[in-house]
Amino acid sequence: MIGRSLAAFRFLGLLAEANEPTDEWRALSDVHDDAYPEMLERIVRAAYSDIFVDIDPPADGQERIRAAFQKFQPKSQIRQSGLTS
């Protein structure tokens, strides 16, 4: 699980290749609670920028969103009936 977690943090731009925290990690760690959701959204949208060109989570249905993420691994993260919670 450590390897997957490190890979996810690198993918999100929170860790550098040497597994050192990036400026994004530091900013997320220091942000006020009120601004945390917006900052996390910005980080996720940047990491999945190619996906968010085609989908709008508030407007699109769960099936369309799930289909957009099908290309990512591991597939076990996505249930057949929809997104995992």
C-alpha positions as CSV (number, residue, x, y, z in Angstrom):
1,M,0.0,0.0,0.0
2,I,2.9,2.4,0.6
3,G,4.0,2.2,-3.0
4,R,0.5,2.9,-4.3
5,S,0.1,5.8,-1.8
6,L,3.5,7.3,-2.9
7,A,2.5,7.0,-6.6
8,A,-0.8,8.7,-5.9
9,F,0.9,11.6,-4.1
10,R,3.3,11.9,-7.0
11,F,0.5,11.8,-9.5
12,L,-1.3,14.6,-7.6
13,G,1.8,16.7,-7.6
14,L,2.1,16.5,-3.8
15,L,5.4,14.6,-3.8
16,A,8.5,15.1,-5.9
17,E,10.2,12.1,-7.6
18,A,12.5,11.8,-4.5
19,N,9.3,11.5,-2.3
20,E,9.9,14.9,-0.9
21,P,6.9,17.2,-0.3
22,T,6.2,19.7,-3.0
23,D,5.1,23.3,-2.6
24,E,1.5,22.0,-3.2
25,W,1.8,19.6,-0.3
26,R,3.1,22.4,2.0
27,A,0.4,24.8,0.9
28,L,-2.3,22.1,1.4
29,S,-0.9,21.3,4.8
30,D,-1.0,25.0,5.8
31,V,-4.3,26.1,4.3
32,H,-7.1,27.3,6.5
33,D,-10.0,24.8,6.8
34,D,-12.3,27.1,4.9
35,A,-10.0,27.1,1.8
36,Y,-9.1,23.4,2.0
37,P,-11.9,22.0,-0.3
38,E,-11.1,24.5,-3.0
39,M,-7.4,23.9,-2.9
40,L,-7.9,20.1,-2.9
41,E,-10.3,20.5,-5.9
42,R,-7.6,22.5,-7.8
43,I,-5.0,19.8,-7.1
44,V,-7.3,17.0,-8.3
45,R,-8.5,18.9,-11.4
46,A,-4.9,19.7,-12.3
47,A,-3.9,16.0,-12.0
48,Y,-6.9,14.8,-14.1
49,S,-7.0,17.9,-16.4
50,D,-7.6,15.7,-19.5
51,I,-10.7,14.2,-17.8
52,F,-12.2,17.5,-16.6
53,V,-12.1,18.8,-20.2
54,D,-14.9,16.3,-21.0
55,I,-16.8,16.1,-17.8
56,D,-18.5,18.4,-15.3
57,P,-19.1,16.5,-12.0
58,P,-22.0,18.7,-10.8
59,A,-23.8,18.4,-14.2
60,D,-22.8,14.9,-15.5
61,G,-24.3,11.7,-14.2
62,Q,-22.3,9.1,-12.3
63,E,-22.1,6.7,-15.2
64,R,-20.5,9.4,-17.5
65,I,-18.0,10.3,-14.7
66,R,-17.2,6.6,-14.0
67,A,-16.6,6.0,-17.7
68,A,-14.2,8.9,-18.0
69,F,-12.0,7.4,-15.2
70,Q,-12.1,3.8,-16.7
71,K,-8.6,4.2,-18.2
72,F,-6.9,4.7,-14.9
73,Q,-5.4,1.9,-12.8
74,P,-6.0,0.0,-10.6
75,K,-9.4,-1.0,-11.9
76,S,-10.2,-2.5,-8.5
77,Q,-10.8,1.1,-7.3
78,I,-13.9,1.3,-9.5
79,R,-17.0,-0.8,-8.7
80,Q,-19.0,-2.1,-11.6
81,S,-22.1,-0.3,-10.3
82,G,-20.4,3.1,-10.0
83,L,-17.8,5.1,-8.3
84,T,-16.4,4.0,-4.9
85,S,-17.1,6.3,-2.0
